[in-house]
Amino acid sequence: MTVTAYTLAVLLDLFCVFLGYRFLFQPGSAAAGYGAPADPHGDAGAYLSVKGLRDGTFGVAGLAVLAFAGAHAEAWFMLAVALVPFGDTLIVLRNGGTKAVAFGIHFATAIVVLISAGLLFAV
């Protein structure tokens, strides 16, 4: 179970780094994949950059917590970070996104993050 817990945590953290990169350097396609498309050259450009910075920072912070504070601290971090994809679910629904994207991507991600936290607590 230890290998599974650590592997899932590292993969989720690296995924956040990837998402951050995408929103910073490919904001148009990243926003479309998010479920609420936005024009990266219009008013939404700054918000897409903020999202990229937020996601990337969560990934780097998660890797640092896991490496330097251990599985139990990472589990608490994952619990806190799970609020983000739950919030993203609501944001997509409130802004005309599809239920499939809201629940199939964002809500499902939140559940996977909570599973990761549970596995890390069990280590």
C-alpha positions in Angstrom: 0.0 0.0 0.0 2.9 2.3 0.7 4.1 2.2 -3.0 0.6 2.9 -4.2 0.0 5.8 -1.8 3.3 7.5 -2.7 2.9 6.8 -6.4 -0.6 8.3 -6.6 0.5 11.3 -4.6 3.5 12.0 -6.8 1.4 11.5 -10.0 -1.3 14.0 -8.7 1.4 16.5 -7.7 3.1 16.2 -11.1 -0.3 16.5 -12.8 -0.8 19.8 -11.0 2.6 21.0 -12.3 1.5 20.0 -15.8 -1.8 21.8 -15.5 0.0 24.9 -14.3 2.4 24.8 -17.3 -0.5 24.4 -19.7 -2.5 27.4 -18.3 0.7 29.5 -18.3 1.9 28.6 -21.8 -1.2 27.2 -23.7 -4.0 29.1 -22.0 -6.6 28.8 -24.8 -6.5 25.0 -25.0 -6.1 24.6 -21.3 -9.2 26.7 -20.7 -11.2 24.7 -23.2 -10.1 21.5 -21.5 -11.1 22.9 -18.1 -14.7 23.1 -19.3 -15.2 26.9 -19.4 -13.5 28.3 -22.4 -12.0 31.7 -22.2 -10.1 34.0 -24.6 -6.5 34.1 -23.3 -6.0 37.4 -25.2 -9.1 39.1 -23.6 -10.0 39.9 -20.1 -9.6 36.3 -19.0 -5.9 36.1 -19.8 -4.8 37.2 -16.4 -7.1 34.8 -14.7 -5.8 31.9 -16.8 -2.3 32.9 -15.7 -3.4 33.0 -12.1 -4.9 29.5 -12.4 -1.7 28.2 -14.0 0.4 29.7 -11.2 -2.0 28.3 -8.6 -2.0 24.8 -10.0 1.7 24.7 -10.6 2.4 25.9 -7.1 0.1 23.2 -5.6 2.0 20.6 -7.5 5.5 21.8 -6.4 4.3 22.4 -2.8 2.8 18.8 -2.7 6.1 17.3 -3.9 8.0 19.3 -1.3 5.6 18.3 1.5 5.9 14.7 0.5 9.7 14.8 0.3 10.4 16.8 3.4 7.5 16.2 5.8 6.3 12.8 4.8 3.1 10.9 4.0 1.0 12.1 6.9 1.6 15.8 6.1 1.0 15.1 2.5 -2.4 13.5 3.4 -3.4 16.7 5.2 -2.2 18.7 2.2 -4.3 16.5 -0.2 -7.4 17.0 2.0 -7.0 20.7 1.8 -6.2 20.7 -1.9 -9.3 18.5 -2.7 -11.4 21.7 -2.2 -10.0 23.0 -5.4 -11.5 20.4 -7.8 -14.7 20.5 -5.9 -14.8 24.2 -6.4 -13.8 23.8 -10.1 -16.9 21.5 -10.5 -19.1 24.3 -9.3 -17.3 26.9 -11.4 -17.7 24.9 -14.6 -21.5 24.3 -13.9 -22.1 28.0 -13.1 -20.3 29.1 -16.3 -22.1 27.0 -18.9 -19.8 24.0 -18.9 -21.2 20.5 -19.3 -22.1 18.2 -16.5 -19.9 15.6 -18.1 -16.9 17.8 -17.7 -17.8 19.1 -14.3 -18.4 15.7 -12.8 -16.3 13.5 -15.1 -13.1 15.6 -14.7 -13.3 17.9 -11.7 -15.5 16.0 -9.3 -13.7 12.7 -10.2 -10.4 14.4 -9.6 -11.6 15.5 -6.2 -12.5 12.0 -5.3 -9.1 10.7 -6.5 -7.4 13.3 -4.4 -9.4 12.2 -1.4 -8.5 8.6 -2.1 -4.9 9.6 -2.2 -5.3 11.3 1.2 -6.8 8.2 2.6 -4.0 6.0 1.3 -1.4 8.4 2.7 -3.1 8.4 6.1 -2.9 4.6 6.1 0.9 4.6 5.4 
